[in-house]
């Protein structure tokens, strides 16, 4: 059965790094939700303006289509996506998808660690100044596998693989 594993959490939690490594180990394609933002969203974030639910709507719709199309074609994938709110996560799950077709992995990290990582990340449009808005918007998931994201990427991937295999 095809499966979509969505690595979720605030900016700086390691979604992209862990996602790439996990996808490589599984032999699945990797997608970064940041690549699906409309240019207007990228510019807002680049200027330190937090996105609204309305700003996120077309972005979430594109991601939902990506997941639905992959599952409909019996293709698995790994997606790095903040998915901060329960409503966003619900939108990403295709209607009628089998149980466990979409699995959320929440990369949990303290705010100060996320801010430090963002500050030291070159070439990304998300400024460290927006980290507090990410935590303010975050609705911690009850339905996700929760992983301590202060570990090494390799340790995180090993933990995810063990948990999802069982």
C-alpha positions in Angstrom: 0.0 0.0 0.0 1.3 3.5 -0.9 1.9 5.8 2.0 2.6 9.5 2.5 4.9 10.4 5.4 4.5 14.0 6.3 7.3 15.5 8.5 5.7 18.4 10.3 6.7 21.0 12.8 8.0 24.6 13.0 10.7 26.1 10.8 14.1 24.9 12.0 12.8 21.5 13.3 14.7 19.7 10.6 11.9 18.7 8.3 13.8 19.0 5.1 17.1 17.5 6.3 15.3 14.5 7.9 12.9 14.2 5.0 15.6 13.9 2.4 17.4 11.3 4.5 14.3 9.3 5.2 13.2 9.4 1.5 16.6 8.3 0.4 16.6 5.3 2.8 13.1 4.3 1.8 13.8 4.9 -2.0 10.7 7.2 -2.1 10.5 10.7 -3.7 10.9 13.7 -1.4 9.0 16.9 -1.6 9.5 20.1 0.3 6.3 22.0 0.9 8.3 25.3 0.8 8.7 24.7 -2.9 5.0 24.8 -3.4 4.4 28.3 -1.9 3.1 30.9 -4.3 5.6 33.7 -4.9 3.5 36.2 -2.9 3.8 33.9 0.2 7.6 33.7 -0.2 7.8 37.5 -0.4 5.6 38.0 2.7 7.8 35.6 4.7 11.0 37.1 3.3 9.8 40.5 4.7 9.1 39.0 8.1 5.3 38.9 7.6 3.6 35.8 9.0 1.2 34.0 6.7 -2.5 33.9 7.4 -4.8 30.9 6.9 -6.0 32.6 3.7 -2.5 32.9 2.4 -1.9 29.2 3.1 -5.1 28.0 1.3 -3.7 27.7 -2.3 -0.5 26.2 -0.9 -2.3 23.5 1.1 -4.6 22.8 -1.9 -1.5 22.1 -4.1 0.0 19.9 -1.5 -3.3 18.0 -1.0 -3.4 17.3 -4.8 0.2 16.1 -4.7 -0.6 13.6 -2.0 -3.9 12.5 -3.4 -2.4 11.9 -6.9 0.5 9.9 -5.5 -1.7 7.7 -3.4 -4.2 7.2 -6.3 -1.2 6.1 -8.4 0.0 3.7 -5.7 3.1 5.9 -5.1 4.6 6.6 -1.7 6.3 9.9 -0.8 7.9 11.8 2.0 6.8 15.4 2.4 8.3 18.1 4.6 5.5 20.5 5.6 4.9 22.6 8.6 1.2 21.5 8.9 1.0 23.6 12.1 -2.7 23.4 12.6 -5.1 20.5 12.8 -7.2 22.0 10.0 -4.1 22.0 7.7 -3.4 18.4 8.5 -7.0 17.4 7.8 -6.8 19.2 4.5 -3.7 17.2 3.5 -5.4 13.8 4.1 -7.3 12.7 0.9 -10.9 11.8 1.4 -11.4 8.1 1.3 -7.7 7.3 1.8 -7.1 4.0 3.7 -6.2 4.2 7.3 -2.4 4.9 7.8 -2.0 6.0 4.1 -1.0 9.4 5.5 1.3 9.4 8.5 2.3 12.5 10.3 5.6 12.7 12.1 5.9 15.7 14.4 9.5 16.9 14.8 9.2 18.5 18.3 11.8 21.2 19.1 12.2 24.0 21.7 11.7 27.5 20.4 15.3 28.6 21.2 16.8 25.7 19.2 14.5 26.4 16.2 15.5 30.1 16.3 19.2 29.3 16.5 18.9 26.9 13.5 17.0 29.4 11.4 19.5 32.2 12.2 22.4 30.0 11.0 20.6 28.7 7.9 21.9 30.4 4.8 19.8 31.1 1.7 16.4 30.5 3.1 13.6 33.1 3.1 12.2 32.3 6.5 13.7 34.8 9.1 14.3 33.8 12.7 12.0 36.7 13.6 9.0 34.6 12.4 9.8 31.6 14.7 7.6 32.9 17.5 4.7 33.2 15.1 5.2 29.5 14.1 5.0 28.4 17.8 1.9 30.6 18.3 0.1 28.9 15.3 1.2 25.4 16.3 -1.5 23.0 17.4 0.5 20.0 18.6 -1.0 16.9 17.0 -2.5 14.1 19.0 -2.5 11.8 15.9 1.2 12.1 15.0 4.3 10.2 15.9 6.2 12.6 18.1 10.0 12.7 17.7 12.6 14.8 19.7 14.1 16.8 16.9 17.2 17.9 18.9 18.7 14.5 18.0 20.9 13.9 14.9 19.1 13.5 11.6 20.3 9.9 11.4 19.0 9.1 14.9 15.6 10.7 14.0 15.3 8.7 10.8 16.1 5.5 12.6 13.5 6.2 15.2 10.9 7.0 12.6 11.6 3.9 10.6 11.4 1.7 13.8 8.1 3.3 14.8 6.4 3.1 11.4 7.6 -0.5 10.8 5.9 -1.6 14.0 
